[in-house]
Amino acid sequence: VDRFEFHTETVTTLISDEKEEFLFTGAKNGEVFIWAIGTDLRLSIKHCFYDHSAQVLALCMNEDLRVLASASEDGTINLYNYFNGILLRSIIHPANSPIHSVVLSNSPIPCIVFFSREDKTLYSYSINGFLIQSVVEDCHSLISPLTIKNPLFQDILIYANERGTVMFRELPTLAVKVKLPLDTSTPILQLMVSRDRRYLLAPCADGEMTIITDPRVVDRRSSLFKAVA
């Protein structure tokens, strides 16, 4: 076990790319670091950014765009090319509210989606910083926002909320594609997509896990079932 001390304050969020070549970390004081992961799993600093003035609340990266998005309590999202370390653009929340969730998409058009608990609003912007759409959500948080591809290889936004509902929205318009209330009496803790992209897993606080799939994946009778975790 190795210990790497480069951040000057508490690390508040971290993610890695799918190939596990990079680690991205954000800190309480607004620092954002990009680390290269060696073949021996040792970390080395690749880029350091000090553009936020408050805590980093969320990170998201997109391999197709080669972009890292960092969302902060200061109401800004910074977009970086994580290969060359260039700051591409900053997007500011319309009311300068803290940004708690952020998602990047490259299809059908490159866009960025973010959410603030203060105004309970979901925003969709083009990657160039132009507002496309905004919708008010009936929830206080987005749980595990992520994207999956539809049969046309276009991204669909998926997330859960504290009311036990899983939402599917088209991008970049945010139009509701499916609203799926789960039969659970406790909050959904996380959403995960299986490695083969066939199943969406939703573990809940009561120890149960809901597994969601397209009926065509298995059969017409088991498109949604529960298994005890």
N, C-alpha and C positions, 0 to 999 in steps of 0.2 A: 504494500500500500504506500503510495507516494502522496506527498502534501505539496500543494502549489499555492503560494501566497503572493498574489499580485494585486488583487483588489484591496483598496484601503478601507472599505466598509463591507457590511454583510451582503452576500450574494442573495438576491431576491428571486431570480428566475434563471433557468438554464435550459437549453435545448441542444440537440445535435442533428446533423443531417442524416439521411437514411443510410448512406454508405459509411457513416461514422468516421468521416475524414476531418470534420470540424466540430468544435464545441463552441457554443455561443452563450455568454453569461452577462447578466445585468445586475447592478448593485443598488443599494439603498441611496447612494449619493449620486446616481445617474450615470456611473461608468458602464460602458459596454465593451466587452473584450471578445475577440475572436481568437480561438486556439486551434492549432493544428494538432491532430491526433496521430502520433507516430505508429509505426508497425509494432512497436513494443508497448503501445498504449500510453506512452509518456506524452505529456502536453508541452507545447511550446507556444509562446505568444506570437500571433500573426499580426493583429491590428488592435489598437486601443482607441476608444472614442470617448470624448468628454463633453458631448454636445447637450446633454440633458441637465437641467438644473434641479431635478428632484428624482425620486425613486423610480427605477425601471419596474413596471408592473407586468409587462408581457413582451415576449419575443416571438417572431415567426420568420421562417426562411422559406424561400422557394428556389429549388435547384434549377428549374427551367429558366427563371429570370435571373438567377445568380444574385438575388437580393435578400438582404436581412432587414426586417422591420423591427424597430424598438419602440415600444409605447410607454409613456411615462405619466407620472402624476402631475407633471408640469403642463399637460394638455397637448403635447406634441408627439408625433410619430416621425422618426427619422428613418430614411431608406438608404441603405448602404450597399454598394457592390462589395460582397464579402471576399472577392478574389483580390481586387486591387486596393480596397480600403477607401474608396471614394464615397463621400457623402453625396448622394444623388439628389435628394429632395427632403424637405420637411413639410409635413402636413399638420395643420393646427386645428384642434377641435373648435367648432364654431363658437362655443361659449367658453373656451379655454378650460374645460372640465377635464379631470383626470381620465385617462384612457385605460380601461382595464382588460380589454381583449382585442386582439388584432389577428387578421387572417389575410394571406396573400393568395391571389389566383392569377393564372396566366391564360385561362381559356373560359369563355369564348374571346374575351379581351383581357389584357392585363389590368387588374384592379386590386384595390386594398379595401378591406371591410373592417370596421372597428366599432366598439361599443363602450359606452360610459355608464356606470351605475347611477350617476347623478341625474342625467336627463332620460335614462332608460331608452336611449335611442341608438339604433343600428344605422351606421353610415356606410355608403359605398362610394368610393372615389376611384377615378381612373388613376393609373400609375403616374400620370403627369400632374396629378393634383386637382382635378376638376370633379366637383360633386356630381354624382350620377343619380343617387336616390338616398332617401332616409326614411326609416319607419320606426315608430314608437313601439317598444316591446312591453308586454304585460309581465315583466319579471325584473328582478334586481341583478341578475348575473347570467352570463353565458357560460355553460359548463362544457369544457373541452371542444371549443369550436374547431372544425376541421373541414377539409374538402375531399370529395371523392369524384371520380369521373363517371358520367353517364355513358350510354352506348355510343354517343356522338363525340366522346372524349372531351366534353365540356364539364367544367367544375360545378358541383352542387355543394352549397354550404350546409353543413349539418351541425347542430348544437343541441344541448339539453338545457332545461332551466330548473329552478328550485321547485317548480310545481309538478315535476314528473312528466313533462312533455318534451318530446324530441321533435325538433323543427327541421324541415328540409326546404331550402330556399334556392331559387335560381340566381345565378350571377351573370352580370353585375346588377340586375334590376331589383333583387331582393324579393321577387314575387314568391309567395308561398306555394310550394309544390306539394308538400305533405305536412300535415300537423298530426302528430301521433301521440296521444295521451297514453302513458303506460299505466297498467294496473298495479300501482305501487303506492304504499302508504308512507314511504320514507323517501328522502331526496335521492336523486341520481348523483353519484359521486364522480363519475367519469364516463366518457365515451371512448371506445377503442375500436379500430378496424382490424380485422384479422389479416394475417400476412397475405392470404390469397384474395383479399378484398371482397370476400363473399358474405361476411357476417359483420354486423355492428353489435358490439358488446356494451351493455349498460349496467355495471355493478351498482347496487343500491346500498344504503346505510343499514338495511335490515339483514344483510347477508345474502340476499337473492340477486341473481343476475338475469336480466332480460336479454335475449339474443334475437336480433332483428335480421331478416334476410328477405330477398326477393323471392316470391313463391316459385319462380322458375328454377331457383337454385336447388331446391330439394323436392317438395311436392306441394300441392295446393292446401294441404291440411297443416303444414308445419312452418308457415311463414313467420310466425311469432310464437315463441314458447318460452317458458321459464325453467331455469335449472337452479337448484340450490348450490350456492357457492361453497 
